[in-house]
Amino acid sequence: MSPDTISHVQTSWAKVKPIADQAAELFYGRLFEVYPEVRPMFKGDMQAQGRKLMAMINTAVNALNNLDAVVQPVKDMGARHAGYGVADGDYDKVADALLWTLEKGLGDDFTPEVKGAWVEVYTTLAATMKAGAAEQQAA
């Protein structure tokens, strides 16, 4: 991952953090509107779920300079998500909702370079989660 990619993601995330609650609400609203089939996977307090999502993104963004430190926790999260019924194709749905949310939250600051950086980071993390799910299913 290039220094520019890391910088774009970390700089843009710093602009989203102050509106994290609203961003989480936008994200889940979009996810459930466009992909209603995933709604049954989410149970309980969606505000709490949104806080968990934002905390997880924050942890990942802060770890971009040392991804090795988060590989195992991200794999473990992928294994847990497989247990919730998350399939590989669901990661594309999340990517779509996340990019839409970032575009809404960042406005003009969501440049093609920033979008490309987020796509690269998300793709890396999603692949790691999928690997964790595959390892869990093979066990």
C-alpha positions in Angstrom: 0.0 0.0 0.0 1.5 3.3 -1.1 2.1 6.2 1.2 -0.3 8.3 -0.9 -3.0 5.7 -0.5 -2.5 5.7 3.3 -2.4 9.5 3.4 -5.6 9.9 1.3 -7.5 7.4 3.5 -6.3 8.8 6.9 -6.8 12.4 5.9 -10.3 11.8 4.6 -11.2 9.7 7.6 -10.1 12.5 9.9 -12.9 14.6 8.2 -15.5 11.8 8.7 -14.7 11.0 12.4 -16.5 14.2 13.8 -19.7 13.0 12.0 -19.2 9.3 12.7 -22.7 8.8 14.2 -24.3 10.4 11.1 -22.0 8.5 8.8 -23.0 5.2 10.4 -26.7 6.1 10.0 -26.2 7.0 6.4 -24.2 3.8 5.8 -26.8 1.5 7.2 -29.7 3.4 5.7 -28.1 3.1 2.3 -27.1 -0.6 2.8 -30.6 -1.6 3.8 -32.3 0.5 1.1 -30.3 -0.9 -1.8 -29.7 -4.4 -0.4 -32.7 -5.2 1.9 -31.7 -8.9 1.8 -28.9 -8.2 4.3 -31.2 -6.5 6.9 -31.9 -9.8 8.7 -28.2 -10.3 9.5 -28.4 -7.3 11.8 -30.0 -7.7 15.1 -30.3 -5.4 18.1 -29.4 -1.8 18.6 -28.4 -0.3 15.2 -26.9 2.8 16.9 -24.6 0.5 18.9 -23.8 -1.4 15.7 -23.0 1.9 14.0 -20.6 2.8 16.8 -18.9 -0.6 16.4 -18.6 -0.1 12.6 -17.0 3.3 13.1 -14.6 2.1 15.7 -13.6 -0.8 13.5 -13.0 1.5 10.5 -11.0 3.9 12.8 -8.8 1.0 14.0 -8.1 -0.2 10.5 -7.4 3.3 9.2 -5.0 4.0 12.1 -3.2 0.7 11.4 -2.6 1.3 7.7 1.1 2.0 8.4 1.4 -1.4 10.1 -1.2 -3.7 8.5 0.5 -6.9 9.9 -0.7 -5.9 13.4 -4.3 -6.1 12.3 -4.3 -9.1 9.9 -5.2 -11.7 12.6 -8.0 -9.6 14.2 -9.4 -8.8 10.7 -9.3 -12.5 9.9 -11.0 -13.3 13.2 -13.7 -10.7 12.3 -14.2 -12.4 8.9 -14.7 -15.8 10.6 -17.3 -14.3 13.0 -19.1 -12.6 10.1 -19.3 -16.0 8.3 -21.0 -17.3 11.3 -23.6 -14.5 10.9 -24.3 -15.7 7.4 -22.1 -13.1 5.5 -21.2 -14.4 2.1 -18.3 -13.2 -0.1 -20.8 -11.2 -2.3 -22.0 -9.3 0.7 -18.6 -7.5 0.9 -19.4 -5.8 -2.4 -22.6 -4.5 -1.0 -20.8 -3.1 2.0 -18.2 -1.5 -0.3 -21.0 0.1 -2.3 -22.7 1.6 0.8 -19.3 2.6 2.3 -18.2 4.5 -0.8 -21.6 6.2 -1.1 -21.4 7.2 2.5 -17.9 8.6 2.1 -19.0 10.5 -0.9 -22.0 12.1 1.0 -19.9 12.8 4.0 -16.9 14.3 2.3 -18.6 16.1 -0.6 -16.0 17.7 -2.9 -13.2 16.2 -0.8 -14.2 12.8 -2.1 -11.9 13.1 -5.1 -11.1 10.3 -7.6 -7.8 9.8 -5.8 -9.5 9.5 -2.4 -12.1 7.1 -3.8 -9.3 4.9 -5.3 -7.5 4.9 -2.0 -10.6 3.7 -0.1 -11.3 1.1 -2.7 -7.7 -0.3 -2.3 -7.9 -0.3 1.5 -11.4 -1.8 1.6 -10.4 -4.5 -1.0 -7.4 -5.4 1.1 -9.4 -5.6 4.3 -12.3 -7.5 2.7 -9.9 -10.1 1.2 -8.4 -10.6 4.7 -11.9 -11.1 6.2 -12.8 -13.5 3.4 -9.6 -15.5 4.1 -10.6 -15.6 7.8 -14.0 -16.9 6.9 -12.6 -19.5 4.5 -10.1 -20.7 7.2 -13.0 -21.0 9.7 -15.2 -22.9 7.3 -12.3 -25.3 6.5 -11.6 -26.0 10.1 
